[in-house]
């Protein structure tokens, strides 16, 4: 192999004992190996770490032609970008980023109240005295859940900066996104309150663009927090002449935000679910002519559901390992049932 091989062998002698004790490139880095050998063309040497020692792979050394440029083995410090390489994986403490939308009274608040505590609930509503939390006002939840009413965009920005420096909450809730976008638009227009029914021409295209940009910054800040983040929104149907979305032929139901903001927020969240109610059903056995059949009949009461499976009308996104069969919905959903589904345990 000539001059190149002689030089390489001399260098390898210093590293062979060290690298033999590590099966992979990553384990060598984790053990504190300061340098990584690279071959003459800039690729890592050896070409890929395997379960063989470095000295047993001398035959993988490049042969340098006498007519070609002389090869040089370089040492590259592992304290740079290479030190940030780590095995793929997620822990329960990594935080779930979820968007939940649904009609009023469909169980959104009850669902997020089951998430790990302590919980910080950011209340952002068009009403001065919102009653969203009445459904979870129990002695136990009063110990688990802290609330903060967001009265201005500046409130949200200040809170996010504070939580980035010090955050002892396991879950942060924004209830709700629709109220936050209304808040940004109200401040941009300089109004004390927005009209109950927003009319065409209320704001210019530029003003709606400013509202979308401010809302994105708040949503991004919340999603970047090192904890669970659940964004709550009302429900809206996109498509049809009444919304001016004539280019959308099939109606789509999603979070009640402007189309451009929804288009940004959906990809930013790992999970998107819809809450809804459906009638409770029970099975009755009916025997006629000696033949027994089972019929589903309506029972008293309703079931509170969280839609998880893909749907052609309702926007959903649920990332699970390949091969996991998603149910159409979870009945009486909770954080534990969601995590069981995410981990492929249900």
ZASE-636768 format. One record per residue (C-alpha): x, y, z; residue number from 0. Coordinates in Angstrom, 1 decimal, always signed. Example, Ala and Ser with C-alpha at 12.3 -4.5 7.8 and 13.67 -1.06 7.14 Angstrom:
REC      X      Y      Z pos
REC  +12.3   -4.5   +7.8   0
REC  +13.7   -1.1   +7.1   1
***
This chain:
REC      X      Y      Z pos
REC   +0.0   +0.0   +0.0   0
REC   +3.1   +2.2   +0.0   1
REC   +3.8   +5.4   +1.8   2
REC   +0.2   +6.1   +2.6   3
REC   -0.3   +2.7   +4.3   4
REC   +3.0   +3.1   +6.4   5
REC   +1.8   +6.5   +7.7   6
REC   -1.7   +5.2   +8.4   7
REC   -0.4   +2.1  +10.3   8
REC   +1.8   +4.3  +12.5   9
REC   -1.2   +6.5  +13.4  10
REC   -3.5   +3.5  +14.0  11
REC   -1.1   +2.0  +16.5  12
REC   -1.9   +4.9  +18.8  13
REC   -5.6   +4.5  +18.5  14
REC   -6.2   +0.8  +18.1  15
REC   -6.3   -0.1  +21.8  16
REC   -8.7   +2.8  +22.5  17
REC  -11.1   +2.1  +19.7  18
REC  -11.1   -1.7  +20.2  19
REC  -13.0   -1.1  +23.5  20
REC  -15.9   +0.6  +21.6  21
REC  -18.3   -1.1  +19.3  22
REC  -19.5   +2.0  +17.5  23
REC  -18.4   +5.5  +16.6  24
REC  -21.1   +7.0  +18.9  25
REC  -20.0   +4.9  +21.9  26
REC  -16.5   +6.1  +21.4  27
REC  -17.7   +9.7  +21.5  28
REC  -19.8   +9.1  +24.7  29
REC  -16.7   +7.6  +26.4  30
REC  -14.8  +10.8  +25.8  31
REC  -12.6  +10.0  +22.8  32
REC  -11.1  +13.3  +21.9  33
REC  -10.4  +12.7  +18.2  34
REC  -11.9  +10.9  +15.2  35
REC   -9.7   +9.6  +12.4  36
REC  -10.6  +10.8   +8.9  37
REC   -9.1   +9.5   +5.6  38
REC   -7.5  +11.3   +2.8  39
REC  -10.8  +12.3   +1.0  40
REC  -12.4  +13.8   +4.1  41
REC  -14.7  +10.8   +5.0  42
REC  -14.6   +9.2   +8.4  43
REC  -11.9   +6.5   +8.9  44
REC  -12.7   +3.7   +8.9  45
REC  -15.5   +4.1   +6.4  46
REC  -18.1   +3.0   +9.0  47
REC  -17.5   +1.6  +12.5  48
REC  -18.6   -2.0  +12.9  49
REC  -18.1   -4.6  +15.6  50
REC  -14.6   -5.2  +14.5  51
REC  -11.5   -3.4  +15.9  52
REC   -9.8   -0.8  +13.8  53
REC   -6.7   -2.8  +13.2  54
REC   -8.7   -5.7  +11.7  55
REC   -9.9   -3.4   +9.0  56
REC   -6.6   -2.2   +7.5  57
REC   -7.7   -3.7   +4.2  58
REC  -10.3   -1.0   +4.0  59
REC   -7.6   +1.7   +3.7  60
REC   -7.7   +3.6   +0.4  61
REC   -4.8   +2.8   -2.0  62
REC   -3.2   +5.9   -3.1  63
REC   -1.8   +6.0   -6.7  64
REC   +1.7   +7.2   -7.1  65
REC   +0.4   +9.6   -9.7  66
REC   -2.3  +10.9   -7.5  67
REC   -2.2  +13.4   -4.6  68
REC   -0.6  +12.2   -1.4  69
REC   -3.3  +11.2   +1.2  70
REC   -3.4  +12.9   +4.6  71
REC   -5.1  +11.5   +7.7  72
REC   -6.7  +14.3   +9.7  73
REC   -7.8  +14.5  +13.3  74
REC  -11.2  +16.2  +13.9  75
REC  -12.2  +17.2  +17.4  76
REC  -15.4  +15.6  +18.6  77
REC  -16.4  +18.7  +20.6  78
REC  -18.2  +20.3  +17.6  79
REC  -21.2  +19.1  +15.6  80
REC  -20.3  +15.4  +15.9  81
REC  -20.7  +15.6  +19.7  82
REC  -24.4  +16.4  +19.2  83
REC  -25.1  +13.1  +17.5  84
REC  -27.2  +10.8  +19.7  85
REC  -29.4   +7.7  +19.3  86
REC  -33.0   +8.3  +18.2  87
REC  -35.6   +8.1  +20.9  88
REC  -38.3   +9.9  +22.9  89
REC  -39.0   +9.8  +26.6  90
REC  -42.3  +10.6  +28.4  91
REC  -40.6  +13.8  +29.7  92
REC  -39.8  +15.1  +26.2  93
REC  -43.3  +16.7  +26.0  94
REC  -46.2  +16.1  +23.7  95
REC  -47.3  +19.0  +21.4  96
REC  -51.0  +18.7  +20.7  97
REC  -53.7  +20.8  +19.0  98
REC  -57.2  +19.9  +20.2  99
REC  -60.3  +21.5  +18.6 100
REC  -64.0  +21.0  +18.9 101
REC  -67.4  +22.5  +19.5 102
REC  -68.1  +24.2  +22.8 103
REC  -69.1  +21.6  +25.5 104
REC  -67.5  +18.7  +23.7 105
REC  -65.0  +17.9  +26.5 106
REC  -61.9  +19.8  +25.6 107
REC  -61.3  +21.2  +29.1 108
REC  -62.1  +18.0  +30.8 109
REC  -59.6  +16.2  +28.6 110
REC  -56.6  +18.6  +29.2 111
REC  -57.3  +18.5  +32.9 112
REC  -56.1  +14.9  +33.0 113
REC  -52.6  +15.8  +31.8 114
REC  -49.6  +15.7  +34.1 115
REC  -49.5  +18.3  +36.8 116
REC  -48.6  +20.9  +37.8 117
REC  -50.6  +22.4  +35.0 118
REC  -50.5  +26.0  +33.9 119
REC  -53.7  +27.0  +32.1 120
REC  -53.5  +30.2  +30.1 121
REC  -57.1  +31.5  +29.6 122
REC  -57.6  +33.6  +26.6 123
REC  -61.3  +34.4  +25.8 124
REC  -63.4  +37.1  +24.3 125
REC  -65.4  +37.2  +27.5 126
REC  -64.4  +39.2  +30.5 127
REC  -65.3  +36.4  +32.9 128
REC  -64.9  +33.1  +31.0 129
REC  -66.4  +30.0  +32.6 130
REC  -64.4  +27.4  +30.8 131
REC  -63.0  +25.9  +34.0 132
REC  -66.3  +25.4  +35.9 133
REC  -66.4  +21.8  +34.5 134
REC  -63.2  +20.9  +36.3 135
REC  -63.6  +23.0  +39.5 136
REC  -62.9  +20.3  +42.1 137
REC  -60.7  +20.4  +45.2 138
REC  -58.2  +18.1  +43.6 139
REC  -57.9  +20.1  +40.4 140
REC  -57.5  +23.3  +42.4 141
REC  -54.3  +21.9  +43.8 142
REC  -53.1  +20.6  +40.4 143
REC  -54.0  +23.5  +38.1 144
REC  -52.8  +27.1  +38.2 145
REC  -54.4  +29.7  +35.9 146
REC  -53.4  +32.9  +34.2 147
REC  -55.7  +35.1  +32.2 148
REC  -54.0  +36.5  +29.1 149
REC  -55.2  +40.1  +28.7 150
REC  -52.7  +41.3  +26.1 151
REC  -50.2  +39.9  +23.6 152
REC  -47.5  +41.4  +25.9 153
REC  -48.7  +39.1  +28.7 154
REC  -48.1  +36.1  +26.5 155
REC  -44.7  +37.2  +25.3 156
REC  -43.6  +38.0  +28.9 157
REC  -44.8  +34.7  +30.2 158
REC  -43.0  +32.7  +27.5 159
REC  -39.7  +34.5  +28.2 160
REC  -40.1  +33.7  +31.9 161
REC  -41.0  +30.0  +31.3 162
REC  -37.9  +29.6  +29.1 163
REC  -35.7  +30.5  +32.1 164
REC  -37.7  +28.8  +34.8 165
REC  -40.5  +26.3  +34.2 166
REC  -41.6  +23.9  +36.9 167
REC  -44.9  +23.1  +35.1 168
REC  -45.2  +19.7  +33.4 169
REC  -48.1  +20.9  +31.1 170
REC  -49.0  +24.3  +29.7 171
REC  -52.4  +24.8  +28.2 172
REC  -53.6  +27.6  +26.0 173
REC  -57.4  +27.8  +26.1 174
REC  -58.0  +28.9  +23.5 175
REC  -56.1  +29.7  +20.3 176
REC  -59.1  +31.4  +18.7 177
REC  -59.3  +33.8  +21.6 178
REC  -55.6  +34.7  +21.2 179
REC  -55.9  +35.5  +17.5 180
REC  -58.9  +37.7  +18.3 181
REC  -56.8  +39.4  +21.0 182
REC  -54.0  +40.2  +18.5 183
REC  -56.6  +41.6  +16.0 184
REC  -58.3  +43.7  +18.6 185
REC  -54.9  +45.3  +19.6 186
REC  -54.0  +45.9  +16.0 187
REC  -57.3  +47.6  +15.2 188
REC  -57.2  +49.6  +18.5 189
REC  -60.6  +48.3  +19.6 190
REC  -61.7  +47.6  +23.2 191
REC  -63.7  +44.7  +21.9 192
REC  -64.2  +42.9  +18.6 193
REC  -67.7  +42.7  +17.1 194
REC  -69.4  +39.5  +18.0 195
REC  -69.9  +38.8  +14.3 196
REC  -66.8  +39.7  +12.3 197
REC  -67.9  +41.2   +9.0 198
REC  -66.1  +41.5   +5.7 199
REC  -63.9  +44.6   +5.7 200
REC  -63.4  +44.7   +9.5 201
REC  -59.6  +44.6   +8.9 202
REC  -57.4  +45.0   +5.9 203
REC  -55.3  +42.1   +4.5 204
REC  -52.2  +43.7   +5.9 205
REC  -53.8  +43.8   +9.4 206
REC  -54.9  +40.2   +9.2 207
REC  -51.3  +39.4   +8.2 208
REC  -50.0  +41.2  +11.3 209
REC  -52.5  +39.3  +13.5 210
REC  -51.3  +36.0  +12.0 211
REC  -47.6  +36.8  +12.5 212
REC  -48.2  +37.8  +16.2 213
REC  -50.2  +34.6  +16.8 214
REC  -47.5  +32.5  +15.2 215
REC  -44.9  +33.9  +17.5 216
REC  -47.0  +33.1  +20.6 217
REC  -47.8  +29.6  +19.4 218
REC  -44.2  +28.9  +18.5 219
REC  -43.0  +30.1  +21.9 220
REC  -45.4  +27.8  +23.7 221
REC  -44.6  +24.8  +21.5 222
REC  -40.9  +25.3  +22.1 223
REC  -41.3  +25.0  +25.9 224
REC  -39.7  +21.9  +27.5 225
REC  -42.9  +20.4  +28.7 226
REC  -46.3  +19.2  +27.4 227
REC  -48.1  +21.9  +25.4 228
REC  -51.8  +21.6  +24.5 229
REC  -53.4  +24.2  +22.3 230
REC  -57.2  +24.4  +22.5 231
REC  -59.3  +25.8  +19.7 232
REC  -62.9  +26.1  +18.7 233
REC  -64.1  +24.4  +15.6 234
REC  -64.5  +25.8  +12.1 235
REC  -65.6  +24.5   +8.7 236
REC  -63.3  +25.5   +5.8 237
REC  -64.7  +25.4   +2.3 238
REC  -68.0  +26.5   +0.6 239
REC  -69.2  +29.8   -0.6 240
REC  -70.1  +31.2   +2.9 241
REC  -66.4  +31.3   +3.9 242
REC  -65.1  +32.5   +0.6 243
REC  -63.0  +29.4   +0.1 244
REC  -64.5  +28.4   -3.3 245
REC  -61.2  +26.8   -4.3 246
REC  -61.8  +24.1   -1.7 247
REC  -64.3  +21.7   -3.1 248
REC  -64.8  +19.4   -0.1 249
REC  -65.4  +21.0   +3.3 250
REC  -62.8  +20.4   +5.9 251
REC  -63.3  +20.9   +9.6 252
REC  -60.4  +22.1  +11.8 253
REC  -59.3  +24.7  +14.3 254
REC  -61.2  +28.0  +14.2 255
REC  -58.4  +30.2  +13.0 256
REC  -57.6  +32.0   +9.8 257
REC  -56.7  +29.6   +7.0 258
REC  -53.1  +30.8   +6.8 259
REC  -52.6  +30.4  +10.6 260
REC  -54.2  +27.0  +10.5 261
REC  -52.0  +26.0   +7.6 262
REC  -48.9  +26.9   +9.7 263
REC  -50.1  +25.5  +13.0 264
REC  -51.1  +22.0  +11.8 265
REC  -47.6  +20.9  +10.7 266
REC  -46.1  +22.5  +13.8 267
REC  -48.0  +20.2  +16.2 268
REC  -47.2  +16.5  +16.5 269
REC  -50.8  +15.5  +17.2 270
REC  -54.2  +17.0  +16.1 271
REC  -57.4  +15.7  +17.6 272
REC  -61.1  +16.7  +17.6 273
REC  -63.4  +16.4  +20.5 274
REC  -67.0  +15.5  +19.9 275
REC  -70.1  +14.0  +21.5 276
REC  -72.1  +11.0  +20.3 277
REC  -75.1   +9.2  +21.7 278
REC  -74.5   +6.2  +23.9 279
REC  -75.5   +2.9  +22.4 280
REC  -76.3   -0.4  +23.9 281
REC  -76.8   -3.9  +22.4 282
REC  -80.1   -5.7  +22.6 283
REC  -80.7   -9.3  +21.7 284
REC  -83.8  -10.0  +19.7 285
REC  -85.0  -13.5  +19.0 286
REC  -87.5  -14.1  +16.2 287
REC  -88.4  -17.5  +14.9 288
REC  -85.7  -19.2  +16.9 289
REC  -83.0  -16.9  +15.4 290
REC  -81.2  -14.4  +17.7 291
REC  -79.9  -11.1  +16.3 292
REC  -78.1   -8.2  +18.0 293
REC  -79.2   -4.7  +17.4 294
REC  -77.5   -1.5  +18.5 295
REC  -80.1   +0.9  +20.1 296
REC  -79.6   +4.3  +21.6 297
REC  -79.2   +4.4  +25.4 298
REC  -79.6   +7.4  +27.6 299
REC  -76.7   +9.9  +27.8 300
REC  -73.8  +10.8  +25.5 301
REC  -70.2   +9.7  +25.1 302
REC  -67.4  +12.2  +25.1 303
REC  -64.9  +11.3  +22.4 304
REC  -61.5  +12.3  +21.0 305
REC  -61.1  +11.6  +17.3 306
REC  -57.7  +10.2  +16.4 307
REC  -57.9   +8.2  +13.2 308
REC  -57.5   +9.8   +9.8 309
REC  -60.7  +11.3   +8.4 310
REC  -61.7  +12.8   +5.0 311
REC  -63.5  +15.8   +6.6 312
REC  -62.2  +16.3  +10.2 313
REC  -58.5  +17.3  +10.5 314
REC  -56.5  +14.8  +12.6 315
REC  -52.9  +13.8  +13.0 316
REC  -51.6  +11.1  +15.3 317
REC  -48.0   +9.9  +15.0 318
REC  -47.6   +6.3  +16.1 319
REC  -45.2   +3.5  +15.2 320
REC  -45.9   +1.7  +11.9 321
REC  -48.3   -1.1  +12.3 322
REC  -50.2   +0.5  +15.2 323
REC  -53.9   +0.4  +14.5 324
REC  -55.6   +3.7  +15.4 325
REC  -59.1   +3.5  +16.7 326
REC  -61.6   +5.9  +15.2 327
REC  -61.8   +7.7  +18.6 328
REC  -61.1   +7.4  +22.3 329
REC  -64.1   +7.4  +24.6 330
REC  -63.7   +9.5  +27.8 331
REC  -60.1  +10.4  +26.7 332
REC  -57.3  +11.0  +29.1 333
REC  -53.6  +11.6  +29.0 334
REC  -53.0   +8.0  +30.0 335
REC  -55.1   +6.6  +27.2 336
REC  -53.4   +8.9  +24.7 337
REC  -49.9   +7.9  +25.8 338
REC  -50.9   +4.2  +25.6 339
REC  -52.0   +4.8  +22.0 340
REC  -48.8   +6.7  +21.2 341
REC  -46.6   +4.0  +22.7 342
REC  -48.5   +1.2  +20.8 343
REC  -49.9   -0.2  +24.1 344
REC  -53.5   +0.1  +23.2 345
***
